Amino acid sequence: MTQDRRLVVLRAIVQDYVRTSEPVASKALLERHALGVSAATIRNDMAALEEEGLITAPHTSAGRVPTDAGYRVFVDQLSEIRPLSAAQRAAIGRFLEGAVDLDDVVERTVRLLSSLTQQVAVMQYPSLTRSSVQHIELVPVAADRLMVVLILTTGRVEQRVVLSHIDLLSPAGEEILAGLRTRLNGEASGRTLVEAAARLELLPEELPEDSRDLAQVVVQALADALVEEREERLVLAGTSNLARLGPDFPLSIGPVLEALEEHVVLLRLFNTLAQESGGSRVAVRIGRENPHAGLAETSVVSAGYGAGADVLAGLGVLGPTRMDYASTIAAVRAVARYVSGMLSG
């Protein structure tokens, strides 16, 4: 018996079990796959795979199902991932191109991934620790009210309205605003949030006396916006898909749902996976490879996304270990690349 043939048998078992959700017997393998060997040989191969812990018999069934280790070997042996069709890629482009801001990008992305994979889709907001300031805009909305707009390189936009003792619509007010806008961007644009915050904190004292009070209010508004958004967030879609997959969680679906509610668990997991993948490949965690007990019967397929070479956060899907890994990996990879392209552009 060759190792290569055993891997072929394992791949056939995984593919059949994913498709049918029924334990796979040697007779079914012979009928569905051109393996070119006898039934006795297939039974011997299956016995060897079971001894290696790659397949197991559920209860007293004559068939076998893959174990977590079996899925891992299968995923690691996926030499080629069939890319999405041109029609699927075009559909992704059309759906995401309609996004109007980062919030819309995130919402559309999880809905799209959930639809493509029929799993639970998860996407982190870009981490502010990896963000930089792209631009600060000051927009007078009344003589005594100013909108402070902070635009980050991740596409995130924060707005705050502050009161002004200066008549912002007067010629003198317009001149003060123009000078303040130039100084704010000179100090902050292109810098990380930590660097920008440190430089802006000192800015009011460096300005002419007639603009210091307004500068202090604006700098405080910028600082408040960053504090409120510093906590990392994620968005989920497709949790209802778990309901139709109930049989894939033989013990209980409860622990999975509880884990999904603990966003800190998912954030930690997707942070780890995004860094492992380096933004260049898809990472897969199978069953008990997931550190949280509630996810021990699930698989997570994720990829990092970002602007250029910078990985800003992760996105992916979560579902039962009985997952179509090839198509799921292809979908996650394609969507991550498209989102990265949007942010880079």
DRENTOR-887048 format. One record per atom (N, C-alpha, C): residue in one letter; x, y, z. Coordinates in steps of 0.1 Angstrom, whole numbers, padded with zeros to 4 digits, always signed. Layout:
// residues N
aXYZ
...
//
This chain:
// residues 345
m+0008-0012+0000
m+0000+0000+0000
m+0009+0012+0000
t+0006+0021-0009
t+0014+0034-0010
t+0008+0045-0002
q+0016+0054+0003
q+0011+0066+0010
q+0003+0074+0000
d+0007+0075-0013
d-0001+0083-0022
d-0015+0078-0024
r-0016+0065-0024
r-0030+0059-0026
r-0038+0062-0014
r-0032+0061-0002
r-0040+0064+0010
r-0045+0078+0010
l-0037+0087+0005
l-0041+0101+0005
l-0053+0103-0005
v-0052+0095-0016
v-0063+0096-0026
v-0076+0091-0019
v-0075+0080-0012
v-0087+0075-0005
v-0092+0084+0005
l-0083+0091+0013
l-0087+0101+0023
l-0094+0112+0016
r-0089+0117+0005
r-0095+0128-0002
r-0109+0124-0007
a-0111+0112-0012
a-0124+0108-0016
a-0134+0107-0005
i-0129+0102+0007
i-0138+0102+0019
i-0142+0116+0023
v-0132+0125+0023
v-0136+0139+0027
v-0146+0145+0018
q-0143+0143+0005
q-0152+0149-0005
q-0166+0143-0004
d-0167+0130-0003
d-0180+0124-0002
d-0187+0128+0011
y-0180+0129+0022
y-0187+0132+0035
y-0191+0147+0035
v-0183+0155+0029
v-0187+0170+0028
v-0200+0171+0020
r-0200+0163+0009
r-0212+0165+0000
r-0224+0158+0005
t-0223+0147+0012
t-0235+0139+0016
t-0239+0140+0031
s-0229+0143+0039
s-0230+0143+0054
s-0233+0129+0059
e-0231+0119+0051
e-0232+0105+0055
e-0219+0098+0056
p-0217+0090+0067
p-0205+0082+0067
p-0202+0075+0054
v-0189+0074+0051
v-0186+0068+0038
v-0181+0054+0039
a-0186+0045+0032
a-0182+0030+0032
a-0174+0027+0020
s-0167+0016+0021
s-0158+0012+0010
s-0165+0010-0003
k-0177+0004-0002
k-0185+0002-0014
k-0189+0015-0021
a-0192+0025-0014
a-0196+0038-0019
a-0184+0044-0026
l-0172+0043-0020
l-0160+0048-0026
l-0157+0042-0040
l-0159+0029-0041
l-0157+0022-0054
l-0167+0026-0064
e-0179+0029-0060
e-0190+0033-0070
e-0188+0047-0074
r-0183+0056-0066
r-0182+0070-0069
r-0169+0075-0075
h-0158+0067-0072
h-0145+0071-0076
h-0138+0060-0084
a-0131+0064-0094
a-0123+0055-0102
a-0109+0053-0095
l-0109+0044-0085
l-0097+0042-0077
l-0088+0031-0082
g-0094+0023-0091
g-0085+0013-0098
g-0080+0002-0089
v-0087-0001-0077
v-0082-0012-0069
v-0095-0019-0064
s-0093-0031-0057
s-0104-0039-0053
s-0110-0034-0040
a-0122-0039-0037
a-0128-0035-0024
a-0120-0039-0012
a-0113-0050-0013
a-0105-0055-0002
a-0093-0045+0000
t-0088-0040-0011
t-0077-0030-0009
t-0082-0017-0003
i-0093-0013-0007
i-0099-0001-0002
i-0102-0002+0013
r-0107-0014+0017
r-0109-0017+0031
r-0096-0016+0039
n-0086-0022+0033
n-0073-0022+0040
n-0067-0007+0042
d-0069+0000+0031
d-0065+0015+0031
d-0073+0022+0042
m-0086+0020+0043
m-0094+0027+0053
m-0090+0022+0067
a-0086+0010+0069
a-0082+0005+0082
a-0069+0012+0086
a-0060+0014+0076
a-0047+0021+0079
a-0050+0035+0082
l-0059+0042+0075
l-0062+0056+0078
l-0068+0057+0092
e-0077+0047+0095
e-0083+0048+0109
e-0072+0046+0120
e-0063+0037+0117
e-0052+0035+0127
e-0044+0047+0128
e-0042+0055+0118
e-0034+0068+0119
e-0042+0079+0125
g-0055+0077+0127
g-0063+0087+0134
g-0069+0097+0124
l-0069+0094+0111
l-0074+0103+0101
l-0088+0102+0097
i-0094+0090+0100
i-0108+0087+0099
i-0113+0079+0111
t-0126+0080+0113
t-0131+0072+0124
t-0146+0067+0121
a-0150+0058+0129
a-0164+0052+0127
a-0173+0058+0137
p-0183+0066+0132
p-0193+0071+0142
p-0202+0061+0147
h-0202+0058+0160
h-0211+0048+0166
h-0208+0034+0159
t-0219+0028+0155
t-0217+0014+0149
t-0218+0014+0134
s-0217+0026+0128
s-0219+0027+0113
s-0208+0020+0106
a-0211+0014+0094
a-0201+0007+0086
a-0193+0017+0079
g-0197+0029+0078
g-0189+0040+0071
g-0180+0047+0080
r-0172+0055+0074
r-0162+0063+0082
r-0163+0078+0078
v-0159+0086+0088
v-0159+0101+0086
v-0145+0106+0089
p-0141+0117+0084
p-0128+0123+0087
p-0127+0128+0101
t-0116+0127+0107
t-0113+0134+0120
t-0107+0148+0117
d-0105+0155+0128
d-0098+0168+0126
d-0085+0167+0119
a-0078+0156+0123
a-0064+0154+0117
a-0066+0150+0103
g-0076+0143+0099
g-0079+0139+0085
g-0082+0151+0077
y-0090+0160+0082
y-0093+0173+0075
y-0080+0181+0073
r-0071+0181+0084
r-0059+0189+0083
r-0050+0183+0072
v-0048+0170+0071
v-0040+0164+0060
v-0046+0168+0047
f-0060+0167+0046
f-0066+0170+0033
f-0064+0184+0029
v-0065+0194+0038
v-0063+0208+0035
v-0048+0211+0032
d-0039+0204+0039
d-0025+0206+0036
d-0021+0201+0022
q-0029+0191+0017
q-0026+0185+0005
q-0033+0192-0007
l-0041+0202-0004
l-0047+0209-0015
l-0037+0217-0023
s-0032+0211-0033
s-0021+0217-0041
s-0026+0229-0049
e-0039+0227-0054
e-0044+0238-0062
e-0058+0241-0057
i-0061+0254-0056
i-0074+0259-0052
i-0080+0265-0065
r-0091+0259-0069
r-0097+0264-0082
r-0102+0278-0079
p-0097+0287-0088
p-0102+0301-0086
p-0116+0303-0089
l-0122+0314-0084
l-0136+0317-0087
l-0137+0320-0101
s-0149+0317-0106
s-0152+0320-0121
s-0152+0335-0123
a-0151+0338-0136
a-0151+0352-0140
a-0164+0359-0136
a-0175+0351-0137
a-0188+0357-0133
a-0188+0360-0118
q-0183+0350-0110
q-0182+0352-0095
q-0174+0364-0092
r-0162+0366-0098
r-0153+0377-0095
r-0160+0390-0099
a-0167+0390-0110
a-0174+0402-0115
a-0185+0406-0105
a-0192+0396-0100
a-0203+0398-0090
a-0197+0404-0077
i-0186+0399-0073
i-0179+0405-0061
i-0176+0419-0063
g-0170+0422-0075
g-0167+0436-0078
g-0179+0445-0078
r-0189+0441-0085
r-0201+0450-0085
r-0207+0452-0072
f-0207+0442-0063
f-0214+0443-0050
f-0206+0452-0041
l-0192+0451-0041
l-0184+0459-0032
l-0182+0473-0037
e-0182+0474-0050
e-0179+0488-0056
e-0190+0498-0052
g-0202+0493-0048
g-0212+0502-0045
g-0211+0508-0031
a-0201+0503-0023
a-0200+0508-0009
a-0196+0523-0009
v-0202+0530+0001
v-0201+0544+0002
v-0190+0548+0012
d-0188+0540+0022
d-0178+0543+0032
d-0173+0530+0038
l-0164+0530+0048
l-0158+0518+0054
l-0169+0510+0061
d-0178+0516+0068
d-0189+0508+0074
d-0196+0500+0064
d-0199+0506+0052
d-0206+0499+0042
d-0198+0488+0036
v-0185+0490+0034
v-0176+0480+0029
v-0176+0468+0038
v-0176+0470+0052
v-0176+0459+0061
v-0189+0451+0060
e-0200+0459+0061
e-0213+0452+0060
e-0215+0444+0047
r-0211+0450+0036
r-0213+0443+0023
r-0204+0431+0023
t-0192+0432+0028
t-0182+0421+0027
t-0187+0409+0035
v-0192+0411+0047
v-0197+0399+0055
v-0209+0393+0048
r-0218+0401+0043
r-0230+0396+0036
r-0226+0388+0024
l-0216+0393+0017
l-0211+0386+0005
l-0205+0373+0008
l-0196+0373+0018
l-0189+0361+0022
l-0199+0350+0027
s-0209+0354+0035
s-0219+0345+0040
s-0227+0339+0028
s-0230+0347+0018
s-0238+0342+0007
s-0229+0333-0001
l-0216+0336-0004
l-0208+0327-0012
l-0205+0314-0005
t-0204+0313+0008
t-0200+0301+0015
t-0210+0294+0022
q-0222+0301+0025
q-0232+0296+0033
q-0227+0292+0047
q-0218+0300+0052
q-0213+0299+0066
q-0214+0312+0073
v-0209+0313+0085
v-0209+0325+0093
v-0197+0333+0088
a-0199+0345+0083
a-0188+0354+0079
a-0185+0364+0090
v-0172+0366+0091
v-0166+0375+0101
v-0156+0385+0095
m-0157+0398+0099
m-0147+0407+0094
m-0144+0417+0105
q-0131+0419+0107
q-0126+0429+0117
q-0126+0443+0110
y-0129+0453+0118
y-0126+0466+0113
y-0111+0468+0113
p-0105+0476+0104
p-0091+0478+0104
p-0086+0483+0117
s-0075+0477+0122
s-0070+0481+0135
s-0065+0495+0135
l-0069+0503+0145
l-0064+0517+0145
l-0049+0518+0149
t-0044+0507+0155
t-0030+0507+0159
t-0022+0507+0146
r-0027+0503+0135
r-0020+0502+0122
r-0024+0513+0113
s-0033+0522+0117
s-0038+0533+0109
s-0030+0545+0109
s-0031+0553+0099
s-0024+0566+0098
s-0034+0576+0095
v-0031+0589+0097
v-0040+0600+0094
v-0038+0603+0079
q-0049+0604+0072
q-0048+0608+0058
q-0050+0623+0056
h-0061+0628+0063
h-0064+0642+0061
h-0073+0646+0073
i-0072+0659+0076
i-0081+0665+0086
i-0088+0677+0079
e-0101+0677+0079
e-0108+0688+0073
e-0117+0695+0083
l-0118+0708+0082
l-0126+0717+0090
l-0136+0723+0082
v-0149+0721+0085
v-0160+0725+0077
v-0170+0734+0086
p-0171+0747+0084
p-0180+0755+0091
p-0194+0752+0087
v-0203+0748+0097
v-0217+0745+0094
v-0226+0756+0099
a-0220+0766+0106
a-0227+0778+0111
a-0217+0787+0115
a-0221+0800+0119
a-0211+0809+0123
a-0203+0805+0135
d-0210+0797+0144
d-0204+0793+0157
d-0203+0778+0158
r-0204+0771+0147
r-0203+0756+0148
r-0193+0751+0137
l-0185+0742+0141
l-0174+0737+0131
l-0175+0722+0131
m-0175+0716+0119
m-0174+0701+0118
m-0160+0697+0116
v-0154+0689+0125
v-0141+0684+0124
v-0141+0670+0118
v-0135+0668+0107
v-0135+0655+0100
v-0121+0649+0100
l-0120+0637+0105
l-0108+0630+0105
l-0109+0618+0096
i-0100+0617+0086
i-0100+0607+0076
i-0087+0598+0078
l-0089+0585+0080
l-0077+0576+0082
l-0074+0569+0069
t-0062+0564+0068
t-0057+0557+0057
t-0065+0544+0054
t-0072+0539+0065
t-0080+0526+0063
t-0093+0529+0057
g-0096+0542+0055
g-0109+0546+0049
g-0119+0550+0060
r-0116+0549+0072
r-0125+0552+0083
r-0126+0568+0084
v-0138+0573+0086
v-0140+0587+0087
v-0148+0590+0100
e-0142+0599+0108
e-0148+0603+0120
e-0152+0618+0120
q-0164+0621+0125
q-0168+0635+0125
q-0172+0640+0139
r-0169+0652+0142
r-0173+0658+0154
r-0177+0673+0152
v-0188+0677+0158
v-0191+0691+0157
v-0188+0698+0170
v-0181+0710+0169
v-0176+0717+0181
v-0181+0732+0180
l-0182+0738+0191
l-0186+0752+0192
l-0174+0761+0191
s-0176+0773+0184
s-0165+0782+0183
s-0169+0796+0188
h-0160+0803+0194
h-0163+0817+0199
h-0159+0827+0187
i-0153+0821+0177
i-0150+0829+0165
i-0161+0829+0155
d-0164+0840+0148
d-0173+0839+0137
d-0167+0833+0125
l-0170+0820+0123
l-0163+0812+0113
l-0166+0816+0099
l-0177+0823+0097
l-0181+0827+0084
l-0176+0841+0080
s-0170+0848+0089
s-0164+0861+0086
s-0151+0859+0079
p-0146+0870+0072
p-0132+0869+0066
p-0121+0865+0075
a-0122+0871+0087
a-0112+0868+0097
a-0113+0853+0102
g-0125+0848+0104
g-0127+0834+0107
g-0122+0825+0097
e-0125+0828+0084
e-0121+0820+0073
e-0106+0819+0072
e-0099+0830+0075
e-0085+0830+0075
e-0079+0822+0086
i-0085+0823+0098
i-0080+0815+0109
i-0082+0800+0106
l-0094+0796+0101
l-0096+0782+0097
l-0086+0777+0087
a-0083+0785+0077
a-0074+0780+0067
a-0060+0778+0073
g-0056+0787+0082
g-0043+0785+0088
g-0043+0773+0097
l-0054+0771+0105
l-0054+0760+0114
l-0055+0746+0106
r-0062+0746+0095
r-0063+0734+0087
r-0049+0730+0082
t-0042+0740+0077
t-0028+0737+0072
t-0019+0732+0083
r-0020+0738+0095
r-0011+0733+0105
r-0015+0719+0110
l-0028+0717+0112
l-0032+0703+0116
l-0027+0692+0107
n-0029+0695+0094
n-0025+0685+0084
n-0010+0684+0083
g-0003+0695+0085
g+0012+0694+0085
g+0017+0686+0096
e+0011+0686+0108
e+0015+0679+0119
e+0011+0664+0119
a-0001+0661+0113
a-0007+0648+0115
a-0007+0640+0102
s-0008+0645+0091
s-0010+0637+0078
s+0002+0628+0076
g-0001+0615+0073
g+0009+0605+0071
g+0015+0599+0083
r+0011+0604+0095
r+0016+0598+0107
r+0007+0588+0114
t+0012+0579+0122
t+0004+0570+0129
t-0005+0577+0139
l-0015+0571+0144
l-0024+0578+0153
l-0017+0582+0166
v-0008+0574+0171
v+0000+0577+0183
v+0009+0589+0180
e+0016+0589+0169
e+0025+0600+0166
e+0017+0613+0164
a+0005+0612+0156
a-0003+0624+0153
a-0008+0630+0166
a-0013+0621+0175
a-0019+0626+0188
a-0008+0634+0196
a+0004+0629+0196
a+0014+0635+0204
a+0018+0649+0198
r+0018+0650+0185
r+0022+0663+0179
r+0011+0673+0180
l-0002+0668+0179
l-0013+0677+0179
l-0015+0683+0193
e-0012+0675+0203
e-0013+0680+0217
e-0006+0693+0220
l+0006+0694+0213
l+0014+0706+0215
l+0011+0717+0206
l+0003+0715+0196
l+0000+0725+0186
l-0006+0738+0190
p-0017+0738+0199
p-0023+0751+0202
p-0014+0761+0208
e-0004+0757+0216
e+0005+0767+0222
e+0015+0773+0211
e+0016+0767+0200
e+0025+0772+0189
e+0018+0782+0180
l+0004+0783+0182
l-0003+0791+0172
l-0005+0806+0178
p-0009+0815+0169
p-0012+0829+0173
p-0023+0828+0184
e-0023+0838+0192
e-0033+0838+0204
e-0047+0838+0199
d-0051+0845+0188
d-0065+0845+0184
d-0070+0832+0179
s-0062+0822+0177
s-0067+0809+0172
s-0064+0798+0182
r-0058+0801+0193
r-0054+0790+0203
r-0066+0783+0209
d-0077+0791+0213
d-0088+0784+0219
d-0095+0775+0209
l-0097+0780+0197
l-0104+0771+0187
l-0095+0759+0184
a-0082+0761+0183
a-0073+0749+0181
a-0074+0739+0192
q-0075+0744+0204
q-0076+0735+0216
q-0089+0726+0215
v-0100+0733+0211
v-0113+0726+0210
v-0112+0715+0199
v-0106+0719+0188
v-0105+0710+0176
v-0096+0698+0180
v-0084+0701+0186
v-0075+0690+0190
v-0082+0680+0200
q-0090+0686+0209
q-0097+0677+0219
q-0107+0668+0212
a-0114+0674+0202
a-0124+0666+0195
a-0117+0655+0187
l-0106+0657+0181
l-0098+0647+0174
l-0094+0636+0184
a-0089+0640+0196
a-0085+0630+0206
a-0096+0622+0210
d-0108+0628+0213
d-0120+0621+0217
d-0124+0611+0207
a-0124+0614+0194
a-0128+0605+0183
a-0119+0593+0183
l-0106+0595+0185
l-0097+0583+0185
l-0099+0574+0197
v-0102+0580+0209
v-0104+0572+0221
v-0116+0564+0219
e-0127+0569+0214
e-0139+0562+0212
e-0138+0550+0202
e-0129+0552+0192
e-0128+0541+0182
e-0116+0532+0184
r-0109+0534+0196
r-0097+0526+0198
r-0100+0511+0200
e-0111+0508+0205
e-0114+0494+0207
e-0117+0487+0194
e-0111+0476+0192
e-0113+0469+0179
e-0127+0463+0178
r-0132+0463+0166
r-0146+0458+0164
r-0146+0448+0153
l-0157+0440+0153
l-0159+0431+0142
l-0174+0430+0139
v-0177+0425+0127
v-0191+0423+0123
v-0193+0409+0118
l-0204+0403+0121
l-0208+0390+0117
l-0220+0390+0108
a-0221+0380+0099
a-0233+0378+0091
a-0235+0363+0089
g-0247+0359+0088
g-0250+0345+0084
g-0250+0335+0096
t-0252+0341+0108
t-0252+0332+0120
t-0264+0322+0118
s-0275+0326+0111
s-0286+0317+0109
s-0283+0305+0101
n-0271+0305+0094
n-0267+0294+0086
n-0264+0282+0095
l-0260+0285+0108
l-0257+0274+0117
l-0269+0265+0120
a-0281+0271+0119
a-0293+0264+0122
a-0295+0252+0113
r-0292+0254+0100
r-0294+0243+0091
r-0283+0233+0092
l-0272+0237+0099
l-0261+0228+0100
l-0260+0221+0114
g-0272+0221+0121
g-0273+0216+0134
g-0267+0202+0136
p-0270+0193+0126
p-0265+0179+0127
p-0250+0178+0127
d-0243+0189+0122
d-0228+0188+0122
d-0222+0192+0136
f-0231+0195+0146
f-0227+0198+0159
f-0233+0187+0168
p-0228+0175+0169
p-0235+0164+0176
p-0238+0166+0191
l-0229+0174+0197
l-0231+0176+0212
l-0241+0187+0214
s-0238+0199+0209
s-0247+0211+0210
s-0242+0222+0202
i-0251+0230+0196
i-0247+0242+0189
i-0245+0254+0199
g-0250+0252+0211
g-0249+0263+0221
g-0235+0268+0223
p-0225+0260+0225
p-0211+0266+0227
p-0206+0274+0216
v-0210+0270+0203
v-0206+0278+0192
v-0212+0292+0192
l-0225+0292+0195
l-0233+0305+0195
l-0227+0314+0206
e-0224+0308+0218
e-0218+0316+0229
e-0205+0321+0225
a-0197+0313+0218
a-0183+0318+0214
a-0185+0330+0204
l-0195+0329+0195
l-0197+0340+0185
l-0201+0353+0192
e-0208+0351+0204
e-0212+0363+0211
e-0200+0370+0218
e-0190+0362+0221
e-0178+0367+0228
e-0168+0373+0217
h-0171+0385+0214
h-0163+0391+0203
h-0148+0392+0206
v-0145+0393+0219
v-0130+0393+0222
v-0124+0380+0218
v-0131+0369+0219
v-0125+0356+0215
v-0122+0356+0200
l-0132+0361+0192
l-0131+0361+0178
l-0120+0372+0173
l-0119+0383+0180
l-0109+0393+0177
l-0095+0387+0179
r-0093+0380+0191
r-0080+0374+0193
r-0077+0364+0183
l-0086+0356+0179
l-0084+0345+0169
l-0081+0351+0156
f-0089+0361+0151
f-0086+0367+0138
f-0074+0375+0137
n-0070+0382+0148
n-0057+0389+0149
n-0046+0379+0147
t-0046+0368+0154
t-0036+0357+0152
t-0035+0352+0138
l-0047+0349+0133
l-0047+0343+0119
l-0042+0353+0109
a-0046+0366+0110
a-0042+0376+0100
a-0027+0377+0100
q-0021+0377+0112
q-0006+0378+0112
q+0000+0365+0107
e-0006+0354+0110
e+0000+0341+0105
e+0000+0341+0090
s-0011+0346+0084
s-0012+0345+0069
s-0004+0356+0063
g-0001+0366+0070
g+0008+0377+0065
g+0001+0384+0053
g-0012+0382+0052
g-0019+0389+0041
g-0017+0383+0027
s-0008+0372+0027
s-0005+0366+0013
s-0011+0353+0011
r-0017+0347+0022
r-0023+0334+0020
r-0034+0332+0030
v-0042+0321+0028
v-0053+0319+0037
v-0049+0309+0048
a-0053+0313+0060
a-0051+0304+0072
a-0063+0296+0075
v-0061+0283+0079
v-0072+0275+0083
v-0070+0269+0096
r-0079+0270+0105
r-0079+0263+0118
r-0090+0253+0119
i-0087+0241+0122
i-0097+0230+0121
i-0099+0224+0135
g-0112+0224+0139
g-0116+0217+0151
g-0109+0222+0164
r-0102+0212+0170
r-0095+0215+0183
r-0082+0223+0181
e-0079+0227+0169
e-0068+0236+0167
e-0072+0250+0171
n-0085+0252+0172
n-0090+0265+0177
n-0088+0265+0192
p-0083+0276+0198
p-0079+0276+0212
p-0092+0277+0221
h-0103+0282+0216
h-0115+0284+0225
h-0123+0271+0224
a-0127+0266+0236
a-0134+0253+0237
a-0147+0253+0229
g-0154+0265+0229
g-0166+0266+0222
g-0165+0264+0207
l-0153+0266+0201
l-0151+0264+0187
l-0144+0251+0183
a-0144+0242+0192
a-0137+0229+0190
a-0144+0220+0179
e-0156+0223+0176
e-0163+0216+0165
e-0164+0224+0152
t-0157+0235+0151
t-0158+0244+0140
t-0144+0245+0133
s-0145+0249+0120
s-0133+0253+0113
s-0134+0268+0109
v-0123+0275+0109
v-0122+0289+0106
v-0112+0291+0094
v-0117+0297+0084
v-0109+0300+0072
v-0108+0315+0071
s-0096+0320+0072
s-0094+0335+0072
s-0082+0340+0064
a-0082+0353+0061
a-0071+0359+0054
a-0070+0373+0059
g-0058+0378+0059
g-0056+0392+0063
g-0059+0401+0051
y-0063+0413+0054
y-0065+0423+0043
y-0058+0436+0047
g-0055+0445+0038
g-0049+0457+0041
g-0046+0466+0029
a-0039+0476+0032
a-0035+0486+0021
a-0020+0483+0018
g-0017+0479+0006
g-0004+0476+0002
g+0001+0464+0009
a+0013+0465+0015
a+0019+0453+0022
a+0015+0453+0037
d+0007+0463+0042
d+0003+0464+0056
d-0010+0456+0058
v-0009+0446+0067
v-0021+0438+0071
v-0028+0446+0082
l-0040+0450+0079
l-0048+0459+0088
l-0057+0451+0097
a-0062+0440+0092
a-0071+0432+0100
a-0074+0419+0092
g-0084+0411+0097
g-0087+0398+0091
g-0102+0397+0088
l-0104+0388+0078
l-0118+0385+0075
l-0118+0370+0072
g-0130+0364+0072
g-0131+0350+0069
g-0145+0344+0073
v-0145+0331+0073
v-0158+0324+0077
v-0155+0313+0087
l-0166+0310+0094
l-0166+0300+0105
l-0178+0291+0102
g-0175+0278+0103
g-0185+0268+0101
g-0181+0255+0107
p-0189+0244+0105
p-0185+0231+0110
p-0173+0226+0103
t-0167+0216+0109
t-0155+0210+0102
t-0158+0203+0089
r-0171+0199+0088
r-0175+0193+0075
r-0178+0205+0066
m-0168+0210+0060
m-0168+0222+0052
m-0162+0219+0038
d-0167+0226+0028
d-0161+0225+0015
d-0149+0234+0015
y-0137+0229+0019
y-0126+0237+0021
y-0120+0244+0009
a-0120+0237-0002
a-0115+0243-0015
a-0122+0255-0019
s-0136+0254-0020
s-0143+0266-0024
s-0144+0277-0014
t-0143+0273-0001
t-0143+0283+0009
t-0130+0291+0009
i-0119+0284+0008
i-0106+0291+0007
i-0106+0300-0005
a-0111+0295-0016
a-0111+0304-0028
a-0119+0316-0026
a-0131+0315-0020
a-0139+0327-0018
a-0133+0337-0008
v-0127+0332+0003
v-0121+0341+0013
v-0109+0348+0007
r-0101+0341-0001
r-0089+0347-0007
r-0093+0357-0017
a-0103+0355-0025
a-0108+0364-0035
a-0113+0377-0029
v-0122+0375-0019
v-0128+0387-0012
v-0117+0395-0005
a-0108+0388+0002
a-0098+0396+0009
a-0089+0404-0001
r-0086+0398-0012
r-0078+0405-0022
r-0086+0417-0028
y-0099+0416-0030
y-0106+0427-0035
y-0107+0438-0025
v-0110+0435-0012
v-0111+0445-0002
v-0097+0452-0001
s-0086+0445-0001
s-0073+0451+0000
s-0071+0460-0012
g-0075+0456-0024
g-0074+0465-0035
g-0082+0478-0034
m-0094+0477-0028
m-0102+0489-0026
m-0095+0499-0016
l-0089+0493-0005
l-0082+0502+0004
l-0070+0508-0001
s-0063+0500-0009
s-0050+0505-0015
s-0053+0516-0026
g-0064+0515-0032
g-0068+0524-0042
g-0072+0537-0037
//
